[in-house]
Amino acid sequence: MKPFDYIEINIPIGDILLKGDLYIPDAAKTIVIFSHGSGSSRKSPRNQMVAARMHKHGIGTLLFDLLTEEEGQHYPKRFDIYLLTSRLVQATQWLEKTFGEKKYSFGFFGASTGAASAIKAAAVMPNIKAVVSRGGRPDMAREALEEVKAPVLLIVGSLDRDVLKLNQYAFDHMRCQKDLVIINGATHLFEEPGTLEQAADAACLWFEKYLLKKHLKHVQRQD
C-alpha cells in the first residue's frame, strides 16, 4: 500500500459484505479496529474524529459496519453482542490475512455497546494487544471480563453517572492491565467542548504504550 493510503473495502463475512474505511499512515506498525455502538455505523462523526487523531500518531484505523444496511433495520440485531463479536473477530482475521505481510499489531476501540463486542473479541484473540472503550458498556461482556488478557482502558464522562457505575463494575472484575479515565464534565456522547478530544488523546496514549510501546504520559487515573 502507498504511504498515507485510504481505501474503501468490502469485508467478506459468510455470504455478505461489510463496508469499511481503511486508513494506514506512512510507516504505520499498528491498526486499530473500531466497533461502533448500536444504531451507529462506520460514518460515526465521533469515531471518525478519534480515528483522525490516531492517524496523527501514526496509527492505522479500520472503521467498518458490523451490520449490513438491511440488518441494521432490525432493532434486536443492534444489541446482539454475540453476533457483533463474531463479525468483529471475522473482520479482524480477514484484515490480518489480507494485509498481514507487514506484521501489524492490532487493537480494538469500542464505543457504547461496541465496547462489549471489543472486549469479548479480545478475550478470544491473543493477537489483540490493547483495547479502549469510550463511553462503553463493558458490563455487557460480563462473562469475558476475567478472560481478556489485553490491556484495557475505560474512558467515561464524569456526568455519565449510570455508565460510570457499570464501568467501575467492569474495572473491578478485569484481571488484565487496566485503567479507568474519567473525563470531567463529559456526558455519554462527549458532546461538551473539548471532552471528545480529551478522550481521543487518552486513547492514543494507551495505544502508543501497548501497541507502539511508547512511554505513557500522565492521564487522569481512577484511584
C-alpha positions as CSV (number, residue, x, y, z in Angstrom):
1,M,0.0,0.0,0.0
2,K,1.1,3.5,-0.7
3,P,2.0,5.9,2.2
4,F,-1.0,7.5,3.9
5,D,-3.2,5.3,1.8
6,Y,-7.0,5.3,2.3
7,I,-9.2,2.8,0.7
8,E,-12.9,1.7,0.9
9,I,-13.1,-2.0,1.4
10,N,-15.7,-4.8,1.4
11,I,-15.1,-7.4,4.1
12,P,-16.5,-10.8,3.2
13,I,-18.3,-12.4,6.1
14,G,-20.0,-15.6,5.0
15,D,-22.3,-14.7,2.2
16,I,-22.4,-10.9,3.0
17,L,-20.1,-8.0,2.5
18,L,-19.5,-5.4,5.2
19,K,-18.4,-1.9,4.1
20,G,-15.3,-0.5,5.7
21,D,-12.9,2.5,5.6
22,L,-9.2,1.6,6.0
23,Y,-6.6,4.2,6.6
24,I,-2.9,3.3,7.1
25,P,-0.5,6.2,7.7
26,D,3.0,6.0,6.3
27,A,5.2,3.5,8.2
28,A,2.3,2.6,10.5
29,K,3.0,-0.5,12.6
30,T,-0.4,-1.0,14.1
31,I,-4.1,-0.9,13.1
32,V,-6.9,-0.1,15.5
33,I,-10.3,-1.7,14.5
34,F,-13.4,0.3,15.6
35,S,-16.5,-1.4,17.0
36,H,-19.3,1.2,16.9
37,G,-22.3,1.4,19.1
38,S,-25.9,0.3,18.4
39,G,-27.6,2.3,15.7
40,S,-24.3,3.8,14.5
41,S,-22.0,2.9,11.6
42,R,-18.5,3.5,10.2
43,K,-19.6,7.0,9.5
44,S,-20.0,8.0,13.1
45,P,-18.6,11.5,13.3
46,R,-17.3,10.9,16.8
47,N,-15.4,7.8,15.8
48,Q,-14.1,9.5,12.7
49,M,-12.7,12.3,14.8
50,V,-11.0,9.8,17.1
51,A,-9.6,7.9,14.1
52,A,-8.2,11.2,12.6
53,R,-6.5,11.8,15.9
54,M,-4.9,8.4,15.8
55,H,-3.6,9.0,12.2
56,K,-1.6,11.9,13.5
57,H,0.0,9.5,16.0
58,G,1.0,7.1,13.2
59,I,-1.8,4.6,14.0
60,G,-3.8,3.0,11.2
61,T,-7.6,2.5,11.6
62,L,-10.4,0.4,10.2
63,L,-13.9,1.7,10.7
64,F,-16.5,-0.8,9.3
65,D,-20.2,-1.5,9.5
66,L,-20.8,-4.5,11.8
67,L,-24.2,-5.0,10.2
68,T,-25.5,-4.7,6.6
69,E,-27.9,-1.9,5.9
70,E,-30.8,-4.4,5.9
71,E,-29.7,-6.0,9.2
72,G,-29.4,-2.6,10.8
73,Q,-33.2,-2.1,10.4
74,H,-33.8,-5.0,12.8
75,Y,-33.5,-3.5,16.3
76,P,-32.6,-6.7,18.1
77,K,-29.6,-7.3,15.9
78,R,-28.1,-4.0,17.0
79,F,-27.8,-5.4,20.5
80,D,-26.9,-8.9,19.6
81,I,-23.4,-8.9,21.2
82,Y,-22.7,-12.4,20.2
83,L,-23.3,-11.6,16.5
84,L,-21.4,-8.3,16.7
85,T,-18.5,-10.1,18.4
86,S,-18.4,-12.7,15.7
87,R,-18.4,-10.0,13.0
88,L,-15.6,-8.2,14.7
89,V,-13.5,-11.4,15.0
90,Q,-14.0,-12.4,11.4
91,A,-13.3,-8.9,10.1
92,T,-10.1,-8.7,12.1
93,Q,-9.0,-12.1,10.9
94,W,-9.7,-11.1,7.3
95,L,-7.7,-7.9,7.8
96,E,-4.8,-9.7,9.3
97,K,-4.8,-12.2,6.4
98,T,-5.2,-9.6,3.7
99,F,-2.7,-7.1,5.0
100,G,-0.6,-9.3,7.2
101,E,2.6,-9.2,5.2
102,K,3.7,-6.1,7.2
103,K,3.0,-7.8,10.5
104,Y,0.9,-5.1,12.0
105,S,-0.1,-5.2,15.7
106,F,-3.8,-4.9,16.3
107,G,-6.0,-3.1,18.8
108,F,-9.8,-2.5,19.3
109,F,-11.6,0.7,20.0
110,G,-15.2,0.2,21.2
111,A,-17.8,2.9,21.7
112,S,-21.1,2.4,23.7
113,T,-22.3,-1.2,23.2
114,G,-19.4,-1.7,20.7
115,A,-17.1,-1.9,23.8
116,A,-18.8,-5.2,24.8
117,S,-18.0,-6.8,21.5
118,A,-14.5,-5.4,21.5
119,I,-13.8,-6.9,25.0
120,K,-15.4,-10.3,24.1
121,A,-13.5,-10.5,20.8
122,A,-10.2,-9.6,22.5
123,A,-10.8,-12.3,25.1
124,V,-10.6,-15.0,22.3
125,M,-8.0,-13.3,20.1
126,P,-4.5,-13.3,21.6
127,N,-3.2,-11.1,18.7
128,I,-5.2,-8.2,20.1
129,K,-2.7,-6.2,22.1
130,A,-4.8,-3.4,23.5
131,V,-8.4,-2.3,23.9
132,V,-10.0,1.1,24.5
133,S,-13.6,1.7,25.5
134,R,-15.2,5.2,25.1
135,G,-18.5,5.7,26.9
136,G,-18.8,1.9,26.7
137,R,-20.9,-0.9,28.1
138,P,-18.2,-3.4,29.1
139,D,-20.7,-4.9,31.6
140,M,-22.5,-6.4,28.6
141,A,-19.4,-8.6,28.2
142,R,-19.6,-9.8,31.8
143,E,-18.5,-13.4,31.1
144,A,-15.4,-12.1,29.3
145,L,-14.2,-9.6,31.8
146,E,-12.0,-12.1,33.7
147,E,-10.8,-13.7,30.4
148,V,-9.5,-10.7,28.5
149,K,-5.7,-10.5,28.6
150,A,-5.0,-7.4,26.5
151,P,-4.6,-4.1,28.4
152,V,-7.9,-2.3,28.6
153,L,-8.6,1.4,29.0
154,L,-12.1,2.5,30.0
155,I,-12.9,6.2,29.3
156,V,-16.1,7.6,30.8
157,G,-17.6,11.0,31.2
158,S,-18.0,12.2,34.8
159,L,-21.6,13.2,34.1
160,D,-22.5,9.8,32.5
161,R,-23.2,8.5,36.0
162,D,-25.1,5.3,35.3
163,V,-22.5,4.2,32.7
164,L,-19.7,5.2,35.0
165,K,-21.0,2.8,37.6
166,L,-21.2,0.0,35.0
167,N,-17.6,0.7,34.0
168,Q,-16.5,0.7,37.6
169,Y,-18.1,-2.8,37.9
170,A,-16.2,-4.0,34.8
171,F,-13.0,-2.4,36.0
172,D,-13.2,-4.3,39.3
173,H,-13.7,-7.6,37.6
174,M,-11.0,-7.4,35.0
175,R,-7.7,-9.1,35.8
176,C,-5.7,-7.6,32.9
177,Q,-3.6,-4.4,32.9
178,K,-6.3,-1.8,33.1
179,D,-7.1,1.8,33.8
180,L,-10.2,4.0,34.1
181,V,-10.1,7.5,32.9
182,I,-12.9,9.9,33.8
183,I,-13.3,13.0,31.6
184,N,-14.5,15.8,33.8
185,G,-17.7,17.5,32.6
186,A,-18.5,15.0,29.9
187,T,-21.8,13.2,29.3
188,H,-22.3,10.0,27.4
189,L,-21.6,11.2,23.9
190,F,-18.8,13.6,24.9
191,E,-20.6,16.5,23.2
192,E,-19.2,19.1,25.6
193,P,-16.4,21.3,24.2
194,G,-13.0,19.6,24.4
195,T,-14.2,16.4,26.0
196,L,-14.1,14.2,23.0
197,E,-10.6,15.5,22.2
198,Q,-9.5,14.5,25.7
199,A,-10.9,11.0,25.2
200,A,-9.2,10.7,21.9
201,D,-5.9,11.8,23.3
202,A,-6.2,9.3,26.2
203,A,-6.9,6.5,23.7
204,C,-3.9,7.5,21.6
205,L,-1.6,7.4,24.6
206,W,-2.9,3.9,25.6
207,F,-2.3,2.6,22.1
208,E,1.1,4.2,21.9
209,K,2.1,2.4,25.1
210,Y,0.8,-1.0,24.3
211,L,0.9,-1.1,20.5
212,L,3.7,1.3,19.7
213,K,5.5,0.7,23.1
214,K,6.0,4.4,23.8
215,H,6.1,5.9,27.2
216,L,2.6,6.6,28.5
217,K,2.2,10.2,29.5
218,H,0.2,11.2,32.6
219,V,-3.5,10.8,32.3
220,Q,-6.2,11.1,35.0
221,R,-6.5,7.8,36.8
222,Q,-9.2,6.2,38.9
223,D,-7.7,5.7,42.4
